[in-house]
Amino acid sequence: GTYPDPARRAFINDAVCEGCGDCSVKSNCLSVEPLVTPLGTKRKINQSSCNKDFSCVSGFCPSFVTAEGAQVRKPVLSIKGSALPDFSLLPHPAIWSLDMAYGILVTGVGGTGVVTIGGLLGMAAHLENKGVTVLDMAGLAQKGGAVVSHIQLARDPGQLHATRVAMGEAKLIIGCDAIVSSSAEVLSKARRDVTHAVINSARTPTAEFLQNPDWTFPDTETGMQLAQSIGENCEFFDASERAVSLLGDAIYANPLLLGYAWQKGWIPLAYESLIRAIELNGVSVEKNKTAFNWGRYLAWHGAATLDKALSGQGVSPVVMHMPESFEKLIAHRTKLLTAYQGRAYAERYLVSVEKIRRAEKNLTGGKRQSLSMAVARNLAKLMAYKDEYEVARLYSEPQFLEKMRAQFEGEPGQDYQLKFHLAPPLLAKRDAKGALLKQDFGAWILPAFRLLARLKSLRGTPLDLFGYTAERKAERLLVQDYLRLVSELADTLTSENFEIALQIASIPEEIRGFGHVKERHMAAAEEKRARLLMQYRSKPTHQVAAV
């Protein structure tokens, strides 16, 4: 659609975002993606698919930032001294013989150009006077809904007797989305060791992420389902990340996949026909042709070769999130709490965690650490609540502006302007329901942030003006209650009540957000805690070694 200010782009600083989901729920936005961090799953905006209507700003995130007059910074590529490789040096594969109908499925989600890929294949076949049918199975899907395009190719139209690819008859799957590609409908069309597939492994969120902040992409499940159904002819790579790195926008992931499949020899159409189809489509012609050729380059040379060639050019590395050890968890949270308030504050944390660690070790003989890990994560979360001092500290850190500069640039001849959408409890007005209303502040507030960050030693003292609000009092009370709870668990832990203790210790994971959003989560958490504590205290208190 057309929006009043298409250059205005939103940005969530992942160090501040609590991942409460209120922004995407308010805007029904599937452009907000999971961001796995050491502090849990947060949210980030996919600038490539964001529709820029800014309805997300109406969600209650009191540290939301927009960059006005900004555009996503385009990548600057330099491969062995040349801006681009010579794609003409890539060999053309042998074209598959069309002795019988050749079925192709293009799978993905609405609004990302899936239907366009089917259209390009249909036009290329038409240019070669081949038989072709294209059927887009979109159902009620709009942006974000599942789309499956059925393309049937043949040497002449008389060989085609159906528009849909039949069960087990797909020769190729171009998977623009892994979840849609692994659906029962799509996999029923595949046949092991007959079907070829190239799958975009990008972790695209589903509608479930709007309601469930803990949603994680089922990459293991989708990968196993596809590999079992297709066999060794199924190849995966993150086409969205490649498109952003190479062309500055994930929208070019689909033509990149098309080029990859063609270079592998899995598309029985000529290179010239496909390039001409892209030209006739008339949309971002040069970028789409370049994306197609980059897909060919990846298929021929491999992703590792490209990574090596682009090293040092700002291409994002693939980060594997390995399970965190207890020692690393403690070290990270101690560092965080020291920066948050000071060493004495961090020591208070360490004493409490050590107490529950000893109790768990005595009970299980060191065979389990799940309770200690839960306490270590959740106590740090409660102690590092995002008050005015902490938000100011995070925005004052050089990394914030560095991230902004790395991601955005101004329009030619001018810079962009930052706007902070804040709801300071002492200044913000309230609506009819009592919820705080956000206000807009310009970049002039950054020096004020730096000053406020240096006043963090006032936190919790009589001189802490922010500490008298109901929200801050409730947050400090949460910390005190959890510290008392940890002491109780450490003194009364048994094999009979261990699992309930683990549930109780993990309750703070469900508390997210700010203001009235956080109040709602706190009330639900308190109700759950009271119920579980009643169960916990009804269990035997004599210690028995756990099996």
PyMOL commands that set and color helices and strands:
alter all, ss='L'
color gray80, all
select helices_A, chain A and resi 22-27+55-58+87-89+114-127+157-159+178-181+184-187+208-211+219-233+239-247+250-263+271-281+285-301+303-309+326-340+343-364+370-383+388-396+398-407+445-454+456-458+465-468+470-492+498-505+507-510+515-537
alter helices_A, ss='H'
color red, helices_A
select strands_A, chain A and resi 9-11+32-37+40-45+63-68+70-72+102-109+131-137+146-154+170-175+196-200+234-237+408-410+417-422+439-442
alter strands_A, ss='S'
color yellow, strands_A
deselect
rebuild
show_as cartoon
